[in-house]
């Protein structure tokens, strides 16, 4: 019987401890160069204000950019285990089962996990990025273990 339909296997996978847990906070992990995003927000606001002649447009532009970069400012927790990859940020939890991963891309500072086989630029919008520069080798070994791949 397959593990996807076997209730005992599903209970085991749900209760099994994760192999790796780590936290990522881009603003602090990439310090000091990552702090340049803060004066960058101010610069965007100032440029928009100077260009339009309205301070409110500059404030709106800086706020819109800060909202687009919200993941930069908050810590995220990642877990890799038998059931898949768990991602938790601001109390919101997302789980990506191993069977749902169709493609991975290894990047210099992390791994991008795709839910579909489509390799277009738009498919990256629904992918999960695992920032794991400090323990990249461990993450890649776990990917090989659970996805049965050879250095994809």
Backbone torsions as a table, in degrees:
resi	resn	phi	psi	omega
1	UNK	NA	139.7	-176.3
2	UNK	-72.5	152.5	-178.9
3	UNK	-68.9	-21.3	-179.7
4	UNK	-70.4	-28.4	-177.1
5	UNK	-108.7	-11.6	-178.8
6	UNK	-78.0	114.6	-177.7
7	UNK	-59.6	-37.4	179.4
8	UNK	-64.8	-40.8	178.9
9	UNK	-66.4	-39.5	178.5
10	UNK	-64.8	-39.8	177.6
11	UNK	-64.2	-40.9	178.7
12	UNK	-62.9	-48.0	-178.3
13	UNK	-62.7	-36.9	-179.5
14	UNK	-70.9	-30.3	-176.2
15	UNK	-99.8	-12.2	-178.5
16	UNK	-65.6	137.6	179.8
17	UNK	-69.0	148.3	178.8
18	UNK	-68.8	151.5	178.2
19	UNK	-77.4	-30.7	-176.0
20	UNK	-147.9	133.3	176.3
21	UNK	-130.4	132.9	175.1
22	UNK	-151.2	161.5	179.2
23	UNK	-117.3	141.7	178.2
24	UNK	-127.7	131.1	176.2
25	UNK	-135.3	96.0	-172.4
26	UNK	-52.7	-37.8	-178.5
27	UNK	-63.1	-36.2	-179.6
28	UNK	-93.8	-35.1	-177.3
29	UNK	-66.6	-31.6	-177.7
30	UNK	-98.0	12.6	-177.0
31	UNK	-61.9	147.6	2.1
32	UNK	-89.2	-15.3	-176.0
33	UNK	-65.0	-28.0	-178.5
34	UNK	-67.3	-22.0	179.3
35	UNK	-69.4	-13.1	179.9
36	UNK	-64.8	-13.8	177.8
37	UNK	-66.4	-31.8	-178.5
38	UNK	-68.0	-51.7	174.4
39	UNK	-66.0	-26.6	176.3
40	UNK	-62.8	-40.5	176.0
41	UNK	-61.6	-43.9	177.8
42	UNK	-63.5	-39.6	179.7
43	UNK	-65.2	-41.6	177.8
44	UNK	-61.7	-44.5	178.1
45	UNK	-60.7	-44.0	-179.7
46	UNK	-65.6	-43.9	-180.0
47	UNK	-62.7	-44.2	179.2
48	UNK	-65.4	-41.2	177.9
49	UNK	-62.5	-44.5	-179.3
50	UNK	-67.2	-36.7	-178.3
51	UNK	-71.4	-42.9	-176.0
52	UNK	-89.6	-21.9	-176.7
53	UNK	81.3	10.2	-180.0
54	UNK	-128.1	118.6	179.8
55	UNK	-63.2	-32.1	-178.1
56	UNK	-63.9	-34.4	177.1
57	UNK	-67.5	-36.2	177.5
58	UNK	-66.1	-42.3	177.7
59	UNK	-64.3	-43.1	178.9
60	UNK	-62.1	-42.2	179.3
61	UNK	-64.8	-43.4	179.1
62	UNK	-65.0	-40.4	178.6
63	UNK	-66.7	-40.1	178.5
64	UNK	-63.8	-41.3	178.4
65	UNK	-66.9	-40.6	177.5
66	UNK	-62.9	-38.8	178.0
67	UNK	-65.9	-39.1	178.6
68	UNK	-67.3	-28.2	-178.8
69	UNK	-100.4	24.3	-172.4
70	UNK	-57.0	-34.4	-179.2
71	UNK	-67.1	-19.1	178.4
72	UNK	-68.4	-29.0	-170.8
73	UNK	-98.3	-7.9	-176.7
74	UNK	-124.2	147.3	178.3
75	UNK	-76.5	149.2	176.0
76	UNK	-126.8	147.5	179.8
77	UNK	-114.5	135.3	-179.3
78	UNK	-122.6	142.6	176.4
79	UNK	-134.9	134.6	173.8
80	UNK	-118.6	125.3	-178.7
81	UNK	-154.2	-172.1	-177.0
82	UNK	-60.0	-29.0	-177.9
83	UNK	-84.2	-16.0	-179.8
84	UNK	138.5	-152.0	-178.7
85	UNK	-110.2	125.2	176.4
86	UNK	-107.1	140.0	-178.6
87	UNK	-131.8	125.9	-178.8
88	UNK	-129.1	127.7	177.5
89	UNK	-146.9	130.2	-179.9
90	UNK	51.9	38.6	179.4
91	UNK	81.5	-8.6	178.8
92	UNK	-90.0	133.5	-176.0
93	UNK	-121.0	137.3	178.5
94	UNK	-130.0	136.9	177.8
95	UNK	-122.5	132.3	175.4
96	UNK	-116.7	109.3	-179.7
97	UNK	-71.2	153.3	-179.8
98	UNK	-59.9	-36.0	-178.8
99	UNK	-69.4	-17.2	-179.9
100	UNK	-87.5	-13.1	-177.9
101	UNK	-82.2	121.5	-177.9
102	UNK	-103.7	-24.2	-175.7
103	UNK	-159.1	145.2	173.6
104	UNK	-127.0	151.5	173.2
105	UNK	-127.3	123.2	178.6
106	UNK	-88.3	122.7	179.1
107	UNK	-109.0	171.8	-176.2
108	UNK	-64.5	-32.6	-177.5
109	UNK	-118.8	12.5	179.7
110	UNK	176.8	-168.7	-178.0
111	UNK	-130.7	135.6	177.9
112	UNK	-104.6	123.0	-177.7
113	UNK	-106.7	121.7	-177.7
114	UNK	-101.6	137.8	177.1
115	UNK	-82.0	-17.9	179.2
116	UNK	-130.1	165.5	-177.3
117	UNK	-81.1	-9.0	-180.0
118	UNK	-65.6	129.9	-177.3
119	UNK	-107.8	29.0	178.5
120	UNK	-77.9	167.8	179.2
121	UNK	-64.9	-31.1	-179.2
122	UNK	-71.9	-27.2	179.3
123	UNK	-67.2	-23.7	177.8
124	UNK	-67.3	-21.2	179.2
125	UNK	-67.7	-27.3	178.8
126	UNK	-101.8	4.2	-179.7
127	UNK	-82.3	164.1	175.3
128	UNK	-110.5	127.7	178.4
129	UNK	-99.5	126.4	177.1
130	UNK	-103.3	101.0	176.6
131	UNK	-74.5	113.1	-172.2
132	UNK	-144.1	39.0	-175.7
133	UNK	-58.5	-37.7	-175.4
134	UNK	-75.7	-20.5	178.9
135	UNK	-138.4	43.6	-177.0
136	UNK	-60.3	-41.2	-178.4
137	UNK	-62.7	-40.1	178.7
138	UNK	-64.9	-44.5	179.6
139	UNK	-61.9	-43.2	-179.7
140	UNK	-66.2	-37.6	175.8
141	UNK	-63.5	-40.3	178.2
142	UNK	-67.2	-37.0	176.2
143	UNK	-61.7	-44.4	178.6
144	UNK	-62.8	-40.1	-179.2
145	UNK	-63.9	-50.0	-173.5
146	UNK	-85.7	-27.7	-178.5
147	UNK	-98.7	-6.8	179.7
148	UNK	55.5	54.5	178.3
149	UNK	-121.5	164.1	178.1
150	UNK	-120.2	85.6	174.8
151	UNK	61.1	37.7	-179.2
152	UNK	-61.0	NA	NA
